[in-house]
Amino acid sequence: MPGRKLDHSKIFVIAEAGVNHNGSMALAYRLIDAATRAGADAVKFQTFVAENVISRYAPKAEYQLATTAQGESQLEMARQLQFTPEQFCRLKAHCARRGIMFLSTPFDLVSVGVLKKMGLGIFKIPSGEITNLPYLRKVGAIKKRVILSSGMSTIAEVRRAVSVLESQGTLRANICVLHCTTEYPAPYEDANLLAIPAMKRALRMEVGFSDHTPGIVLPLAAVALGASVIEKHFTLDQALPGPDHKASLSVEELGEMVRAIRIVECALGDGRKIPAASEIKNMPIARKSIIAACAIGKGERLTEENLTVKRPGTGISPMLWDKVIGRKAVRDFQEDELVHF
């Protein structure tokens, strides 16, 4: 699994552990195990050096103020949630043992280098870095697959970010843009899921969905609208302290989401409108034929009065009604008998 490519013929499900480990390796291991049991394709963490990402004057977001300790700064909060490169190597090894892909989002240039050294095959760019030119250039120069979240951005900003990645050598075919609403939790009315097919048309590239709304309904709708990647936060306990737990799925909900995505994925088909294999046997049962409405003698003219349409569908199709009307019966027909020539 660590070497698995992002397969666009299959919905790629990312279980976003993020910082829901609360700085505990034991919790991180359990998150990996839970994501594996849920059937996710990858489990994703966040790699950062707090001082490289957040200034000491940066305020907390509203949702962080509501879910973390009062009086601490955003920087102080983040310091408690970071892992060392050595710890991430151990998490990656644990993912390999469990058969699930390890991913982590780098939030600064040093962390991009750390993940590059670890040999990641996919780099996830968070929404906040979509306007960070030096960051985009460094990720683009690695020339790996890229998943680019687009929360808070316009289509022009997405185009510019993609252009920067391409200018550094990343192939456009290796970039997937995730539609996203950067709020925790995000209101349903702000999800704007129709942006997914619109972005696919405008960008002519793969588009997925990073979901921050409550529950699992919107990821399923996103898959139906053409999303090829789904990313969703999950936690071992929504009551744990920390910025993202309350806006995350439970482990049980994560498993339910993955199972439901696989059902929708299976049901999407190839888009051709033809009879399904399972329904062909029902065509003669459910469809109808031209039937004698009463006894008809040989040579008698067939009319709208002595013909009707009933099941089964093994005779002349009612679509040929106009061609049958006015002909002469080739033999005697009993009431309810299939009329034929």
DONU-619683 format. One record per residue (C-alpha): residue number from 0; residue in one letter; z negated, x, y negated. Coordinates in Angstrom, 3 decimals, decimal comma, padded with zeros to 6 digits. Layout:
BEGIN
{nr NUM; rest A; zz Z; xx X; yy Y}
...
***
This chain:
BEGIN
{nr 0; rest M; zz 000,000; xx 000,000; yy 000,000}
{nr 1; rest P; zz -000,680; xx 002,756; yy -002,580}
{nr 2; rest G; zz 003,004; xx 003,635; yy -002,487}
{nr 3; rest R; zz 004,222; xx 000,048; yy -002,560}
{nr 4; rest K; zz 006,830; xx -000,786; yy -005,150}
{nr 5; rest L; zz 006,674; xx -003,778; yy -007,444}
{nr 6; rest D; zz 008,791; xx -006,194; yy -005,403}
{nr 7; rest H; zz 010,492; xx -008,785; yy -007,588}
{nr 8; rest S; zz 011,443; xx -010,839; yy -004,530}
{nr 9; rest K; zz 007,740; xx -011,634; yy -004,155}
{nr 10; rest I; zz 005,219; xx -012,777; yy -006,745}
{nr 11; rest F; zz 003,046; xx -009,738; yy -007,476}
{nr 12; rest V; zz -000,582; xx -010,854; yy -007,880}
{nr 13; rest I; zz -002,954; xx -008,577; yy -009,781}
{nr 14; rest A; zz -006,670; xx -009,261; yy -009,406}
{nr 15; rest E; zz -008,047; xx -008,012; yy -012,721}
{nr 16; rest A; zz -011,480; xx -006,488; yy -012,109}
{nr 17; rest G; zz -011,339; xx -004,903; yy -015,561}
{nr 18; rest V; zz -014,832; xx -003,928; yy -016,635}
{nr 19; rest N; zz -016,552; xx -006,579; yy -014,523}
{nr 20; rest H; zz -018,158; xx -003,753; yy -012,535}
{nr 21; rest N; zz -020,643; xx -003,373; yy -015,437}
{nr 22; rest G; zz -020,551; xx 000,406; yy -014,975}
{nr 23; rest S; zz -021,690; xx 000,174; yy -011,332}
{nr 24; rest M; zz -019,628; xx 001,822; yy -008,601}
{nr 25; rest A; zz -021,295; xx -000,425; yy -006,029}
{nr 26; rest L; zz -020,030; xx -003,497; yy -007,884}
{nr 27; rest A; zz -016,582; xx -001,909; yy -008,241}
{nr 28; rest Y; zz -016,343; xx -001,355; yy -004,485}
{nr 29; rest R; zz -017,329; xx -004,961; yy -003,889}
{nr 30; rest L; zz -014,672; xx -006,147; yy -006,358}
{nr 31; rest I; zz -012,045; xx -004,194; yy -004,423}
{nr 32; rest D; zz -013,207; xx -005,715; yy -001,146}
{nr 33; rest A; zz -013,181; xx -009,216; yy -002,641}
{nr 34; rest A; zz -009,669; xx -008,805; yy -004,076}
{nr 35; rest T; zz -008,462; xx -007,623; yy -000,675}
{nr 36; rest R; zz -009,966; xx -010,624; yy 001,111}
{nr 37; rest A; zz -008,411; xx -012,943; yy -001,484}
{nr 38; rest G; zz -004,953; xx -011,616; yy -000,623}
{nr 39; rest A; zz -004,104; xx -010,030; yy -003,985}
{nr 40; rest D; zz -001,424; xx -007,336; yy -004,064}
{nr 41; rest A; zz -003,362; xx -005,093; yy -006,436}
{nr 42; rest V; zz -006,812; xx -004,779; yy -008,002}
{nr 43; rest K; zz -006,871; xx -003,445; yy -011,545}
{nr 44; rest F; zz -009,550; xx -001,714; yy -013,572}
{nr 45; rest Q; zz -009,612; xx -000,349; yy -017,134}
{nr 46; rest T; zz -009,607; xx 003,388; yy -017,872}
{nr 47; rest F; zz -010,794; xx 004,586; yy -021,269}
{nr 48; rest V; zz -012,899; xx 007,065; yy -023,188}
{nr 49; rest A; zz -014,819; xx 004,759; yy -025,494}
{nr 50; rest E; zz -014,787; xx 007,137; yy -028,478}
{nr 51; rest N; zz -011,005; xx 007,507; yy -028,192}
{nr 52; rest V; zz -010,438; xx 003,753; yy -028,302}
{nr 53; rest I; zz -013,044; xx 002,259; yy -030,625}
{nr 54; rest S; zz -014,341; xx 003,523; yy -033,956}
{nr 55; rest R; zz -018,049; xx 003,243; yy -034,666}
{nr 56; rest Y; zz -017,205; xx 000,707; yy -037,381}
{nr 57; rest A; zz -015,172; xx -001,628; yy -035,131}
{nr 58; rest P; zz -016,772; xx -005,091; yy -034,814}
{nr 59; rest K; zz -017,024; xx -007,038; yy -031,592}
{nr 60; rest A; zz -014,686; xx -009,934; yy -030,918}
{nr 61; rest E; zz -016,158; xx -013,429; yy -031,103}
{nr 62; rest Y; zz -016,212; xx -013,791; yy -027,321}
{nr 63; rest Q; zz -017,937; xx -010,391; yy -026,999}
{nr 64; rest L; zz -020,622; xx -011,443; yy -029,463}
{nr 65; rest A; zz -021,262; xx -014,517; yy -027,319}
{nr 66; rest T; zz -021,414; xx -012,666; yy -023,979}
{nr 67; rest T; zz -023,019; xx -009,268; yy -024,681}
{nr 68; rest A; zz -026,244; xx -007,878; yy -026,102}
{nr 69; rest Q; zz -026,970; xx -008,672; yy -029,718}
{nr 70; rest G; zz -027,245; xx -005,780; yy -032,139}
{nr 71; rest E; zz -025,048; xx -003,334; yy -030,223}
{nr 72; rest S; zz -021,648; xx -002,292; yy -031,546}
{nr 73; rest Q; zz -018,372; xx -002,647; yy -029,699}
{nr 74; rest L; zz -018,452; xx 001,120; yy -029,126}
{nr 75; rest E; zz -021,945; xx 000,996; yy -027,640}
{nr 76; rest M; zz -020,893; xx -001,869; yy -025,380}
{nr 77; rest A; zz -017,814; xx 000,005; yy -024,149}
{nr 78; rest R; zz -019,739; xx 003,217; yy -023,398}
{nr 79; rest Q; zz -021,678; xx 001,336; yy -020,728}
{nr 80; rest L; zz -018,476; xx 000,150; yy -019,030}
{nr 81; rest Q; zz -016,480; xx 003,370; yy -018,605}
{nr 82; rest F; zz -015,991; xx 005,413; yy -015,437}
{nr 83; rest T; zz -015,143; xx 009,097; yy -015,086}
{nr 84; rest P; zz -011,833; xx 010,324; yy -013,628}
{nr 85; rest E; zz -013,718; xx 011,324; yy -010,468}
{nr 86; rest Q; zz -015,069; xx 007,800; yy -010,082}
{nr 87; rest F; zz -011,581; xx 006,328; yy -010,454}
{nr 88; rest C; zz -010,318; xx 008,698; yy -007,752}
{nr 89; rest R; zz -013,003; xx 007,355; yy -005,428}
{nr 90; rest L; zz -012,039; xx 003,767; yy -006,280}
{nr 91; rest K; zz -008,386; xx 004,555; yy -005,597}
{nr 92; rest A; zz -009,334; xx 006,031; yy -002,222}
{nr 93; rest H; zz -011,364; xx 002,915; yy -001,412}
{nr 94; rest C; zz -008,323; xx 000,763; yy -002,255}
{nr 95; rest A; zz -006,225; xx 002,864; yy 000,126}
{nr 96; rest R; zz -008,741; xx 002,273; yy 002,902}
{nr 97; rest R; zz -008,701; xx -001,453; yy 002,240}
{nr 98; rest G; zz -004,894; xx -001,689; yy 002,033}
{nr 99; rest I; zz -004,654; xx -002,919; yy -001,567}
{nr 100; rest M; zz -002,895; xx -001,234; yy -004,481}
{nr 101; rest F; zz -005,112; xx 000,447; yy -007,065}
{nr 102; rest L; zz -004,156; xx -000,089; yy -010,702}
{nr 103; rest S; zz -005,918; xx 000,655; yy -013,952}
{nr 104; rest T; zz -004,988; xx 000,033; yy -017,567}
{nr 105; rest P; zz -005,262; xx 003,142; yy -019,778}
{nr 106; rest F; zz -006,491; xx 002,446; yy -023,306}
{nr 107; rest D; zz -006,012; xx 005,918; yy -024,819}
{nr 108; rest L; zz -003,781; xx 008,979; yy -024,432}
{nr 109; rest V; zz -006,340; xx 010,946; yy -022,419}
{nr 110; rest S; zz -006,643; xx 008,089; yy -019,958}
{nr 111; rest V; zz -002,852; xx 007,875; yy -019,623}
{nr 112; rest G; zz -002,964; xx 011,517; yy -018,514}
{nr 113; rest V; zz -005,805; xx 010,836; yy -016,084}
{nr 114; rest L; zz -003,894; xx 008,066; yy -014,347}
{nr 115; rest K; zz -000,695; xx 010,089; yy -014,319}
{nr 116; rest K; zz -002,549; xx 012,913; yy -012,565}
{nr 117; rest M; zz -003,868; xx 010,373; yy -010,039}
{nr 118; rest G; zz -000,262; xx 009,514; yy -009,151}
{nr 119; rest L; zz -000,143; xx 005,867; yy -010,169}
{nr 120; rest G; zz 003,239; xx 004,279; yy -009,513}
{nr 121; rest I; zz 002,746; xx 001,443; yy -012,012}
{nr 122; rest F; zz 001,347; xx 001,743; yy -015,529}
{nr 123; rest K; zz -000,114; xx -001,381; yy -017,129}
{nr 124; rest I; zz 000,035; xx -001,460; yy -020,922}
{nr 125; rest P; zz -002,503; xx -003,838; yy -022,495}
{nr 126; rest S; zz -001,575; xx -006,215; yy -025,299}
{nr 127; rest G; zz -003,485; xx -004,211; yy -027,897}
{nr 128; rest E; zz -001,257; xx -001,164; yy -027,398}
{nr 129; rest I; zz 002,102; xx -002,906; yy -027,860}
{nr 130; rest T; zz 002,249; xx -001,566; yy -031,443}
{nr 131; rest N; zz 000,830; xx 001,894; yy -030,597}
{nr 132; rest L; zz 003,883; xx 004,145; yy -030,902}
{nr 133; rest P; zz 002,325; xx 007,449; yy -029,676}
{nr 134; rest Y; zz 000,828; xx 005,614; yy -026,685}
{nr 135; rest L; zz 004,112; xx 003,891; yy -025,798}
{nr 136; rest R; zz 005,964; xx 007,189; yy -025,998}
{nr 137; rest K; zz 003,517; xx 008,889; yy -023,646}
{nr 138; rest V; zz 003,652; xx 006,084; yy -021,072}
{nr 139; rest G; zz 007,444; xx 005,859; yy -021,351}
{nr 140; rest A; zz 007,840; xx 009,579; yy -020,731}
{nr 141; rest I; zz 006,100; xx 009,260; yy -017,344}
{nr 142; rest K; zz 009,147; xx 007,239; yy -016,205}
{nr 143; rest K; zz 007,246; xx 005,022; yy -013,777}
{nr 144; rest R; zz 007,211; xx 001,255; yy -013,436}
{nr 145; rest V; zz 005,582; xx -000,450; yy -016,422}
{nr 146; rest I; zz 003,889; xx -003,830; yy -016,806}
{nr 147; rest L; zz 003,669; xx -004,631; yy -020,514}
{nr 148; rest S; zz 001,307; xx -007,352; yy -021,728}
{nr 149; rest S; zz 002,531; xx -009,108; yy -024,869}
{nr 150; rest G; zz -000,503; xx -010,987; yy -026,191}
{nr 151; rest M; zz -000,633; xx -011,436; yy -029,986}
{nr 152; rest S; zz 002,973; xx -010,248; yy -030,333}
{nr 153; rest T; zz 006,321; xx -011,595; yy -031,486}
{nr 154; rest I; zz 009,533; xx -011,246; yy -029,497}
{nr 155; rest A; zz 010,643; xx -008,618; yy -032,058}
{nr 156; rest E; zz 007,539; xx -006,541; yy -031,319}
{nr 157; rest V; zz 008,163; xx -006,848; yy -027,579}
{nr 158; rest R; zz 011,757; xx -005,682; yy -028,040}
{nr 159; rest R; zz 010,567; xx -002,709; yy -030,099}
{nr 160; rest A; zz 007,985; xx -001,696; yy -027,475}
{nr 161; rest V; zz 010,552; xx -001,961; yy -024,686}
{nr 162; rest S; zz 012,977; xx 000,105; yy -026,756}
{nr 163; rest V; zz 010,380; xx 002,852; yy -027,204}
{nr 164; rest L; zz 009,686; xx 002,959; yy -023,462}
{nr 165; rest E; zz 013,402; xx 003,145; yy -022,732}
{nr 166; rest S; zz 013,922; xx 005,893; yy -025,318}
{nr 167; rest Q; zz 011,470; xx 008,076; yy -023,390}
{nr 168; rest G; zz 013,246; xx 007,610; yy -020,063}
{nr 169; rest T; zz 011,677; xx 004,514; yy -018,500}
{nr 170; rest L; zz 014,367; xx 002,330; yy -016,947}
{nr 171; rest R; zz 014,603; xx -001,199; yy -018,297}
{nr 172; rest A; zz 014,810; xx -002,469; yy -014,721}
{nr 173; rest N; zz 011,372; xx -000,944; yy -014,120}
{nr 174; rest I; zz 009,681; xx -002,871; yy -016,949}
{nr 175; rest C; zz 008,063; xx -006,282; yy -016,564}
{nr 176; rest V; zz 006,735; xx -008,054; yy -019,669}
{nr 177; rest L; zz 003,712; xx -010,318; yy -019,241}
{nr 178; rest H; zz 003,394; xx -013,365; yy -021,468}
{nr 179; rest C; zz -000,235; xx -013,551; yy -022,546}
{nr 180; rest T; zz -002,625; xx -015,277; yy -024,949}
{nr 181; rest T; zz -005,293; xx -012,799; yy -026,048}
{nr 182; rest E; zz -008,397; xx -014,961; yy -026,176}
{nr 183; rest Y; zz -011,259; xx -015,227; yy -023,668}
{nr 184; rest P; zz -011,086; xx -017,944; yy -022,494}
{nr 185; rest A; zz -007,740; xx -018,978; yy -023,957}
{nr 186; rest P; zz -007,264; xx -022,660; yy -024,879}
{nr 187; rest Y; zz -004,733; xx -024,470; yy -022,711}
{nr 188; rest E; zz -002,888; xx -025,662; yy -025,802}
{nr 189; rest D; zz -002,240; xx -022,049; yy -026,825}
{nr 190; rest A; zz -000,777; xx -020,988; yy -023,474}
{nr 191; rest N; zz 002,843; xx -021,760; yy -024,463}
{nr 192; rest L; zz 004,141; xx -021,342; yy -020,912}
{nr 193; rest L; zz 007,681; xx -022,197; yy -021,959}
{nr 194; rest A; zz 007,756; xx -018,731; yy -023,529}
{nr 195; rest I; zz 008,175; xx -017,361; yy -019,976}
{nr 196; rest P; zz 011,719; xx -018,676; yy -019,346}
{nr 197; rest A; zz 012,553; xx -018,152; yy -023,033}
{nr 198; rest M; zz 011,546; xx -014,476; yy -022,830}
{nr 199; rest K; zz 013,504; xx -014,041; yy -019,601}
{nr 200; rest R; zz 016,626; xx -015,324; yy -021,348}
{nr 201; rest A; zz 016,045; xx -013,341; yy -024,540}
{nr 202; rest L; zz 015,057; xx -010,041; yy -022,940}
{nr 203; rest R; zz 017,142; xx -010,274; yy -019,744}
{nr 204; rest M; zz 014,306; xx -008,711; yy -017,774}
{nr 205; rest E; zz 011,415; xx -009,637; yy -015,506}
{nr 206; rest V; zz 008,627; xx -011,673; yy -017,120}
{nr 207; rest G; zz 005,180; xx -012,444; yy -015,731}
{nr 208; rest F; zz 001,964; xx -014,057; yy -016,927}
{nr 209; rest S; zz -001,433; xx -012,595; yy -017,730}
{nr 210; rest D; zz -003,693; xx -015,630; yy -017,797}
{nr 211; rest H; zz -006,945; xx -016,004; yy -019,693}
{nr 212; rest T; zz -007,275; xx -019,796; yy -019,473}
{nr 213; rest P; zz -009,946; xx -021,401; yy -017,263}
{nr 214; rest G; zz -009,075; xx -022,193; yy -013,659}
{nr 215; rest I; zz -005,948; xx -021,589; yy -011,590}
{nr 216; rest V; zz -003,570; xx -024,318; yy -012,756}
{nr 217; rest L; zz -001,603; xx -022,318; yy -015,315}
{nr 218; rest P; zz -000,740; xx -019,370; yy -013,037}
{nr 219; rest L; zz 000,832; xx -021,865; yy -010,623}
{nr 220; rest A; zz 002,835; xx -023,433; yy -013,438}
{nr 221; rest A; zz 003,884; xx -019,963; yy -014,585}
{nr 222; rest V; zz 005,220; xx -019,144; yy -011,121}
{nr 223; rest A; zz 007,211; xx -022,367; yy -011,140}
{nr 224; rest L; zz 008,651; xx -021,350; yy -014,533}
{nr 225; rest G; zz 009,845; xx -018,014; yy -013,200}
{nr 226; rest A; zz 006,930; xx -015,579; yy -013,598}
{nr 227; rest S; zz 007,278; xx -012,685; yy -011,152}
{nr 228; rest V; zz 003,841; xx -011,140; yy -011,819}
{nr 229; rest I; zz 000,513; xx -012,938; yy -012,194}
{nr 230; rest E; zz -002,589; xx -011,211; yy -013,527}
{nr 231; rest K; zz -005,980; xx -012,911; yy -013,584}
{nr 232; rest H; zz -009,548; xx -011,719; yy -014,240}
{nr 233; rest F; zz -012,136; xx -012,263; yy -011,514}
{nr 234; rest T; zz -015,803; xx -011,501; yy -011,069}
{nr 235; rest L; zz -018,433; xx -011,443; yy -008,363}
{nr 236; rest D; zz -020,716; xx -013,593; yy -010,519}
{nr 237; rest Q; zz -019,776; xx -015,452; yy -013,688}
{nr 238; rest A; zz -023,416; xx -015,341; yy -014,804}
{nr 239; rest L; zz -023,549; xx -011,535; yy -014,951}
{nr 240; rest P; zz -023,983; xx -009,933; yy -018,386}
{nr 241; rest G; zz -020,822; xx -008,446; yy -019,841}
{nr 242; rest P; zz -017,852; xx -009,383; yy -022,031}
{nr 243; rest D; zz -015,438; xx -010,823; yy -019,439}
{nr 244; rest H; zz -017,453; xx -012,460; yy -016,646}
{nr 245; rest K; zz -017,564; xx -015,951; yy -018,149}
{nr 246; rest A; zz -013,780; xx -016,028; yy -018,627}
{nr 247; rest S; zz -013,105; xx -014,798; yy -015,075}
{nr 248; rest L; zz -012,435; xx -016,576; yy -011,787}
{nr 249; rest S; zz -015,017; xx -016,528; yy -009,048}
{nr 250; rest V; zz -014,061; xx -014,745; yy -005,840}
{nr 251; rest E; zz -013,509; xx -018,113; yy -004,163}
{nr 252; rest E; zz -011,245; xx -019,270; yy -007,006}
{nr 253; rest L; zz -009,263; xx -016,021; yy -006,802}
{nr 254; rest G; zz -008,577; xx -016,638; yy -003,118}
{nr 255; rest E; zz -007,591; xx -020,227; yy -003,830}
{nr 256; rest M; zz -005,221; xx -019,060; yy -006,586}
{nr 257; rest V; zz -003,493; xx -016,516; yy -004,355}
{nr 258; rest R; zz -003,048; xx -019,041; yy -001,548}
{nr 259; rest A; zz -001,662; xx -021,616; yy -003,975}
{nr 260; rest I; zz 000,736; xx -019,079; yy -005,502}
{nr 261; rest R; zz 002,098; xx -018,261; yy -002,059}
{nr 262; rest I; zz 002,688; xx -021,979; yy -001,431}
{nr 263; rest V; zz 004,524; xx -022,407; yy -004,747}
{nr 264; rest E; zz 006,467; xx -019,209; yy -004,101}
{nr 265; rest C; zz 007,545; xx -020,509; yy -000,709}
{nr 266; rest A; zz 008,489; xx -023,868; yy -002,189}
{nr 267; rest L; zz 010,684; xx -022,499; yy -005,001}
{nr 268; rest G; zz 013,651; xx -021,832; yy -002,719}
{nr 269; rest D; zz 016,949; xx -020,451; yy -004,002}
{nr 270; rest G; zz 017,864; xx -023,171; yy -006,470}
{nr 271; rest R; zz 020,896; xx -024,512; yy -004,543}
{nr 272; rest K; zz 020,838; xx -028,292; yy -004,182}
{nr 273; rest I; zz 021,692; xx -028,797; yy -000,511}
{nr 274; rest P; zz 019,932; xx -030,692; yy 002,301}
{nr 275; rest A; zz 016,953; xx -028,767; yy 003,642}
{nr 276; rest A; zz 016,928; xx -027,929; yy 007,335}
{nr 277; rest S; zz 013,894; xx -030,134; yy 007,903}
{nr 278; rest E; zz 015,515; xx -033,235; yy 006,386}
{nr 279; rest I; zz 018,947; xx -033,143; yy 008,009}
{nr 280; rest K; zz 017,658; xx -034,983; yy 011,074}
{nr 281; rest N; zz 016,541; xx -037,856; yy 008,827}
{nr 282; rest M; zz 019,914; xx -038,406; yy 007,179}
{nr 283; rest P; zz 021,235; xx -040,876; yy 009,794}
{nr 284; rest I; zz 017,883; xx -042,687; yy 009,730}
{nr 285; rest A; zz 017,424; xx -043,037; yy 005,969}
{nr 286; rest R; zz 021,027; xx -043,403; yy 004,834}
{nr 287; rest K; zz 023,124; xx -046,538; yy 005,285}
{nr 288; rest S; zz 026,519; xx -047,597; yy 006,604}
{nr 289; rest I; zz 028,908; xx -050,497; yy 006,131}
{nr 290; rest I; zz 027,744; xx -053,264; yy 008,456}
{nr 291; rest A; zz 029,072; xx -056,696; yy 009,452}
{nr 292; rest A; zz 027,105; xx -059,291; yy 007,487}
{nr 293; rest C; zz 028,190; xx -061,944; yy 009,968}
{nr 294; rest A; zz 030,464; xx -062,258; yy 012,992}
{nr 295; rest I; zz 033,960; xx -060,990; yy 012,110}
{nr 296; rest G; zz 037,029; xx -061,734; yy 014,228}
{nr 297; rest K; zz 039,783; xx -059,278; yy 015,029}
{nr 298; rest G; zz 042,427; xx -059,308; yy 012,288}
{nr 299; rest E; zz 040,082; xx -061,023; yy 009,805}
{nr 300; rest R; zz 040,169; xx -059,516; yy 006,303}
{nr 301; rest L; zz 037,050; xx -057,553; yy 005,331}
{nr 302; rest T; zz 035,417; xx -058,884; yy 002,178}
{nr 303; rest E; zz 032,291; xx -058,502; yy 000,119}
{nr 304; rest E; zz 031,077; xx -061,709; yy 001,765}
{nr 305; rest N; zz 031,357; xx -060,608; yy 005,391}
{nr 306; rest L; zz 030,235; xx -056,998; yy 004,864}
{nr 307; rest T; zz 026,890; xx -055,548; yy 003,829}
{nr 308; rest V; zz 025,134; xx -052,170; yy 003,712}
{nr 309; rest K; zz 022,235; xx -051,348; yy 006,057}
{nr 310; rest R; zz 020,721; xx -048,556; yy 008,076}
{nr 311; rest P; zz 021,521; xx -046,507; yy 010,138}
{nr 312; rest G; zz 023,764; xx -044,007; yy 008,380}
{nr 313; rest T; zz 025,927; xx -043,215; yy 011,415}
{nr 314; rest G; zz 028,905; xx -045,343; yy 010,420}
{nr 315; rest I; zz 031,243; xx -045,553; yy 007,424}
{nr 316; rest S; zz 029,570; xx -044,411; yy 004,216}
{nr 317; rest P; zz 029,024; xx -047,139; yy 001,598}
{nr 318; rest M; zz 030,666; xx -044,722; yy -000,844}
{nr 319; rest L; zz 033,934; xx -045,817; yy 000,844}
{nr 320; rest W; zz 033,216; xx -049,502; yy 000,142}
{nr 321; rest D; zz 036,245; xx -049,969; yy -002,106}
{nr 322; rest K; zz 038,558; xx -048,508; yy 000,550}
{nr 323; rest V; zz 037,204; xx -050,817; yy 003,256}
{nr 324; rest I; zz 037,387; xx -054,055; yy 001,262}
{nr 325; rest G; zz 040,712; xx -055,805; yy 001,942}
{nr 326; rest R; zz 041,437; xx -054,140; yy 005,280}
{nr 327; rest K; zz 041,737; xx -056,129; yy 008,503}
{nr 328; rest A; zz 039,189; xx -055,880; yy 011,280}
{nr 329; rest V; zz 040,547; xx -053,828; yy 014,175}
{nr 330; rest R; zz 038,455; xx -055,830; yy 016,650}
{nr 331; rest D; zz 035,693; xx -058,412; yy 016,812}
{nr 332; rest F; zz 032,386; xx -057,328; yy 015,198}
{nr 333; rest Q; zz 029,027; xx -058,972; yy 015,769}
{nr 334; rest E; zz 026,543; xx -059,523; yy 012,930}
{nr 335; rest D; zz 024,697; xx -056,253; yy 012,101}
{nr 336; rest E; zz 027,253; xx -054,169; yy 014,001}
{nr 337; rest L; zz 028,642; xx -050,996; yy 012,420}
{nr 338; rest V; zz 032,152; xx -051,609; yy 011,103}
{nr 339; rest H; zz 034,654; xx -048,868; yy 011,950}
{nr 340; rest F; zz 038,362; xx -048,220; yy 012,283}
***
